[in-house]
Amino acid sequence: MSEPISITLKFGPWVTVERYAELSGLPLETVKKYVKKGELPVKKKPVSEKSSRTRTLINMFDISAGAAMESKKRINLIFEV
């Protein structure tokens, strides 16, 4: 079996919709459409303890791990924040 490939990602496991658009190169409205259709793994996080508003965060770990599994290679993912 071959040695695993190590990939260092320069962002945290959760990013905002805006940051995901920037990282992926997709237009912001396209990313919002994917979120609405459930095509990206997300969670809602309260903006603050006192606010009822939430911020949508995209799970970069799930996306990266899924891409690694599709490659059929052993890959170590390292997040540097």
C-alpha positions as CSV (number, residue, x, y, z in Angstrom):
1,M,0.0,0.0,0.0
2,S,1.3,3.5,-0.8
3,E,2.1,6.2,1.7
4,P,-0.8,8.5,2.4
5,I,-0.8,12.0,0.9
6,S,-1.0,14.9,3.4
7,I,-3.0,18.0,2.4
8,T,-2.9,21.1,4.5
9,L,-5.9,23.4,4.3
10,K,-5.5,27.0,5.3
11,F,-8.9,27.4,6.7
12,G,-11.0,26.0,9.5
13,P,-13.4,23.1,9.2
14,W,-16.3,25.5,9.1
15,V,-16.5,28.5,6.8
16,T,-19.1,31.1,6.1
17,V,-21.1,31.0,2.9
18,E,-19.2,34.1,1.7
19,R,-15.8,32.5,2.5
20,Y,-16.8,29.3,0.7
21,A,-17.8,31.3,-2.4
22,E,-14.3,33.0,-2.3
23,L,-12.5,29.7,-1.8
24,S,-14.4,27.8,-4.4
25,G,-14.6,30.6,-7.0
26,L,-18.3,30.1,-7.3
27,P,-20.6,33.2,-7.3
28,L,-22.2,33.9,-3.9
29,E,-25.7,33.4,-5.3
30,T,-24.8,30.0,-6.6
31,V,-23.4,28.9,-3.2
32,K,-26.6,30.2,-1.6
33,K,-28.7,28.2,-4.1
34,Y,-26.6,25.0,-3.3
35,V,-27.2,25.6,0.5
36,K,-30.9,26.0,0.0
37,K,-31.1,22.8,-2.1
38,G,-29.2,20.9,0.5
39,E,-26.2,20.2,-1.8
40,L,-23.6,21.5,0.7
41,P,-23.1,20.2,4.3
42,V,-24.1,23.1,6.6
43,K,-25.0,24.0,10.2
44,K,-26.7,27.0,11.6
45,K,-24.8,28.9,14.3
46,P,-26.4,31.7,16.4
47,V,-24.9,35.1,15.5
48,S,-24.8,35.9,19.3
49,E,-26.2,34.6,22.5
50,K,-28.8,37.3,22.6
51,S,-29.8,37.2,18.9
52,S,-32.4,34.9,17.3
53,R,-30.5,35.3,13.9
54,T,-28.2,32.5,12.7
55,R,-25.2,32.3,10.4
56,T,-24.9,29.4,8.0
57,L,-21.6,27.6,8.1
58,I,-20.3,25.2,5.5
59,N,-18.6,22.0,6.7
60,M,-15.3,22.0,4.8
61,F,-14.2,18.8,6.6
62,D,-17.1,16.8,5.0
63,I,-16.4,18.3,1.6
64,S,-12.7,17.6,1.8
65,A,-13.2,14.1,3.2
66,G,-15.7,13.3,0.5
67,A,-13.3,14.4,-2.2
68,A,-10.5,12.4,-0.6
69,M,-12.7,9.2,-0.6
70,E,-13.6,9.7,-4.2
71,S,-9.9,9.8,-5.1
72,K,-9.4,6.3,-3.6
73,K,-6.1,7.3,-2.1
74,R,-5.1,7.5,1.5
75,I,-5.1,11.1,2.4
76,N,-4.3,12.9,5.7
77,L,-6.2,16.2,6.0
78,I,-4.6,18.9,8.2
79,F,-6.5,22.1,9.0
80,E,-4.2,25.1,9.8
81,V,-6.2,28.0,11.2
